[in-house]
Amino acid sequence: MDEKTEELREIFIDATGSESVTETQMESPGSLTDGDEGAVLERVSELVGTMRERYEFDSSLSDGELVDVVRCHFDGAADDTIAEHLGTEPQEVFRARMDLHLVTDGDREAPFELETLMELHADDAPIETRIETLDADEETVRRYSAVVDADMESTRANDRFRDEFRGLLTDADIEGPLAQDAHEDGLEEATEDIETDVSF
């Protein structure tokens, strides 16, 4: 220990009355502990359960799978990617998103005036009337009817569920399972060619 270090050590002892330093580890801003992440996902699960009780779900996915849909959706994953992750069909993921009010701008890009469909939907017009009025095939009309229904349900709930999902999973910055897999794959690729022969 040199003279300067000894001086600093004596100043520290005089100031604190202790010869040891206790290092306190703090979470960096915006980071989550395992407990925080668990609490967020528990709340997402509660919201999914509340929605299932309140609305009639078309999706056959379990609550746990629906939580995964929410997480992956806010990671920016497309329906086909989420479907592959869950071992199901993209259409099933679409139904799940509509059940959970997770409508995107892309979902609303219909080949006809969506306002017309909204009026038909509000009037509870049968599917045959919608097909004839919109001059579209049944599959397309049913898909956009689901979008309109989800948006209308969400509006009646003041977008409560959609907004809370977004707040939980974007403010908390939790990585969903797909993002985690991609992150690990990326790390593996990035480190494959790194030389580790470092001399000190």
C-alpha positions, -999 to +999 in steps of 0.1 A: +000+000+000+016+033-011+016+065+010-013+081-009-035+050-006-027+049+031-037+085+035-070+079+018-076+048+040-071+068+071-094+096+059-121+069+052-117+053+087-119+087+104-151+096+084-169+063+087-155+047+118-152+015+098-123-003+080-145-022+056-165-011+026-199-026+019-208-025-017-245-020-023-258-033-056-287-014-071-309-023-101-301+000-130-330+023-140-356+005-160-343-030-151-365-056-136-358-080-108-372-115-111-398-106-085-409-075-106-412-095-137-432-122-119-456-095-105-461-080-140-468-114-156-492-123-127-511-091-134-512-099-171-526-133-162-552-117-139-563-094-168-566-124-192-588-142-166-610-111-161-615-108-198-624-145-201-651-140-175-665-109-190-664-118-227-670-148-248-636-160-262-634-175-296-598-187-291-592-222-278-559-213-263-553-216-225-549-186-202-511-194-201-509-194-238-529-162-240-504-145-217-477-156-241-497-141-270-498-108-251-461-108-244-451-118-279-475-092-294-458-064-275-424-078-285-436-070-321-440-106-332-463-114-361-491-139-358-473-166-378-443-163-356-463-165-324-483-195-339-450-213-346-439-207-310-472-220-295-475-249-320-508-236-334-522-218-365-518-181-372-556-178-374-558-191-338-534-164-327-555-138-346-586-149-327-567-147-295-556-112-302-592-101-310-604-118-278-578-097-259-586-064-278-551-064-293-560-048-326-533-033-348-535-006-375-528-034-400-558-053-389-580-024-398-567-022-434-598-037-450-605-039-488-637-020-482-650+009-461-646-003-425-672+022-414-698+004-435-690-028-417-692-011-384-727+001-392-737-034-403-722-048-371-740-023-349-772-033-366-764-070-360-767-076-397-764-113-407-732-125-424-751-129-458-761-092-457-726-081-449-712-102-477-737-088-502-733-051-490-695-052-489-691-073-520-664-095-503-660-132-496-672-147-464-637-153-449-627-117-454-660-104-439-657-127-409-621-116-402-629-079-404-661-084-384-639-098-356-617-067-358-647-044-356-662-064-327-629-063-308-625-026-313-661-019-302-657-041-271-625-023-263-641+011-267-670+001-244-644-008-218-626+025-224-596+006-238-589-005-203-574-039-210-555-029-241-540+001-223-530-019-192-514-046-212-494-020-231-485-002-199-473-034-181-453-048-210-438-017-226-431+004-195-416-026-178-397-036-209-401-073-203-387-095-231-411-121-242-400-157-249-395-150-286-373-120-280-353-139-254-347-168-279-337-143-306-314-125-282-297-158-272-293-168-308-279-134-317-253-136-289-243-171-300-238-160-336-219-128-325-195-148-303-188-176-326-159-159-344-145-139-315-109-148-307-104-156-270-066-156-271-061-126-249-028-120-231-026-099-199 
